[in-house]
Amino acid sequence: MKLPGDARETDLHRDQWKVRPDWQSSTSSSPSSYSLPVGLFSLSSLPLYYPDVNMRRLIGATFLLFCCTPGWTSILNRVKRQDQGADATDFEKELCKNRLPGEWFRLVAATGDECRNVIQCTSSGLQAIRCPPGLYFDIEAQTCNWKDLVGNCNKKEQVKKAKPLLSTEEPICQDEYLACADSTCIPRKQFCDGTENCADGSDEASCDINNDPNRAPVCNTEICQIPECFCSPDGTAVPGNLEPKRIPQMVTVTFDDAINVANIDLYNEIFNGKRKNPNGCNIKATFFVSHKYSNYSAVQDMFNRGHEIASHSITHTDNETFWSHASIDDWAREMAGSRIIIEKFANITDNSVVGLRAPYLRVGGNNQFTMMEEQAFLYDSTVTAPLSNPPLWPYTLYFRMPHQCYGNLQNCPTRSHAVWEMVMNELDMREDPKFDESLPGCAMVDSCSNILNGDQFYNFLNYNFDRHYLTNRAPFGLYFHAAWLQNNLEYLDAFLYWMDEVSSNHEDVYFVTMTQAIQWIQNPRTTEEVRNFEPWKARCNAEPSGTVCGTPNACPLTTKELPGETLRLHTCMKCPQNYPWLLDPLGEGRFV
Ligand SMILES: [Zn+2]
């Protein structure tokens, strides 16, 4: 059963809601049960309090559309009153004092429908969300739930968990031991390991990147050296300390979700064999492929044409909190399982499926990254860095992330991991940054909600490209879902026009895969040298499209893991017995 909590939206949904359309577009038989709580998205991404007039106009329109119950109005009025006074920031400061990051709370004890509304403090002001009709906000669980199950509408905030006594004047415990909130000493290792060891659970109460006592040390450039390790104190340094003007500008285009008839024509149009990098090879991209509804002869086709295929899970389950808290085993089943399926049914035999991206950009904390080490994944591309100038270079996670864990309720890795992070730099979505007031950034292009036409998108591409090209030349990531480009052909035209223009105007701009970007970071070359850089010449022009096999098999399959569903698996390989799924990725009927 779908949990009501799924419908809750946080500011993260600037990145997440774009994922929905491809559930719908990836297949005609895709699940239709998901209903898009449009009002929530709009509310959640807009602060209640804005100092700037344009935004206030925008926000006014939003509230007219979505937000008109009496309870809500009173909250609004209250915020507005404060807003008009000179002490608006004081009011906010007072309200936000001692709040946990991402904590949702109420301004007043709620009755009835008011219990749907909550707010939180963010760096850009107060943000509000409202649960869909029929649901109330459970302040303890910090999620929307069926209203009969929510018994804390009269509570304004979550009861705070006891914190461990990590820094006291006199140490309470012997070496390598730390104190729970009740002063009991337990081994340091047991803090933030996912299991409550203190009687009061305080060893798991404070485990973010700033508090985990077992967190990775800050970047040490003496120890961390390419090719195995790369970091810099603020994340912006150029690998090899090369001068930015002398190195190529990498552009990393990615597409998420199933590859199938719904989007293959789009990919053929973009990667038509005529668009070339300055070294004469076809431009390349990375596809984060989710399993359900993927057509593996199409996946094989994209791979044969030199693109990179990476893992985006088997189920792509829309229970987003699943990804934040999944166990190491769950992560392995989803991601290593997806790799097994891709390799088998798209016949990829060169061990090149080495990357992954979590669905809904939900980072899975240390469990995700421990799994990646155990399963020999090379890189993740899920962690988002807040909009910054200059942008960040990818980094290895041996040392601590060089930026804050961004987004409410995100579960970033805190410990040391032998994994590359192809960090998602937020894009600046202002059309004209010289004049427009600052807006929150966006990680996926399709979450840049103020792009409304082709011209705006073209300006946006140019401006964000320059933010990279004219500064430290960190790889310029453009992360898409196919549906966004398909649903508005103006965007596609603008994108193709921009690609062609940027290629013809620059001899140092390369569209590369994620792995190719890592290969360059491990072995930095100047623009001059890179023309003959072997890893970028590999599978240079590859085969033309449509030559993988004559007629792929369209195998109608079932699995007892998905009772009652018959799914078609398109593959150039032999049909398996069962539809491949979590416990049976090869479809052999042998459940592990
Ligand atoms: Zn996805």
Residues whose N, C-alpha, C, O or C-beta is under 5 A from the ligand:
A	BS01	ZN	V19 D256 D257 P359 Y360
